[in-house]
């Protein structure tokens, strides 16, 4: 990784572990997606595949609309953004409480 450009930057093992874990999980997710979808031979195949996925998704949503509880749908839609936001908020709080670094201070404002 890059070395800090400012002398007041702190090397923290807990934050480093969370960042490495997020990176590994991201690489695993990307690898899984690439292996599950495979590679297409040309652009037309990619477009056809995406339209097939959209059609299948719309059919599944239409069929299961009345049977899937509202809470499950909300969890699927908001789950990823809320988990990423939660980890980011934890990191900011941790830096503020343990190291005294605020967002405003980190941005030199």
N, C-alpha and C positions, 0 to 999 in steps of 0.2 A: 504494500500500500504506500501511499504518499506520506512523506514526513510533514508534520505541522509547519505552517509558514510563520506562525506566531509563537513566541516563547511561553505565553500563558496557556497554551493548549495542554491538556492533561491526557496522558495515556491511561485509560481505565480498562482493566481486564474484564469487568462485567459487561460494559457496553461493547467491548470488542467481541466477547462471546456471543452476544445477541446479534451483532452485525454479521458475524461469520455464520451463525445458525440461519439467519434470514437469507444470506447468500446461497448457502447449501440447499435450503428448501426451494429457493427460486430456481436453481440449476436443475434440481430433481424434477420440479414441475415442468420446466421447459423440455427436459429430456423425455419425460413421460408423454408430453403432448406431441413431440416430434415422432416418437416411436409409435404412438397410437394412431396418428393421422397418416404417417408415412410421407413420402415425397411424391409429387405429381410430375408427370412427364412434360406437361405443357400448361400454359395459362388457362386454356379452355377447360381442362380437367379440374383445375383449382376452382374456377367459377362455378362449374357444374356441381362440384362437391359442396361448396358453400351454400348454394341454393338448395341442395338436397338437405343439408343440415337445418337451414331455416325452415323448410317445409316440414321436416320431421318435428322440430321444436314447436311450431305452430299447431300441428296436429295433436301432439302430446298435451300442450297447454289447453287446447279446446276440449279434449276428452276428459282431462283430469281437473278442469276448473272448479267444478262443484264438489269434488271429492277431497281435494287437498286443502287442509285447514289454512286459514289466513296467516297464522303465525309462522307456518312452515314457508309459505311464499315470501313473507317479509324477511325471514332468516336467510333464504337463498339470495335475495336481492341485496340485502344490507350486510350480510355476514363478512365478506371480504373487506369492504371499505371500513367497517367498524373495527375489525381486528387490526388492520394496518394503522388506523388512527389511534387505537389503544396502545399499541407498541410505541408509536412515536410520542404520545403523551407521557408514557412511562419513562422513556429516555429523557425527555425534556425535564420532567419532574426530578428524576434521579440526578441529572446534572445540576439543577438548581439547588436541591437540598444537600447533596453530598459534596459538590465542588464549588458551589456559589456562582455558577455560570448561568446567566439568563440568555434568552434569545436576543434581547436588545444589546446585552454586553457582547455576545458572540458576533453580532453584526456591527459592532463598534459605533453604536448610536447613543 
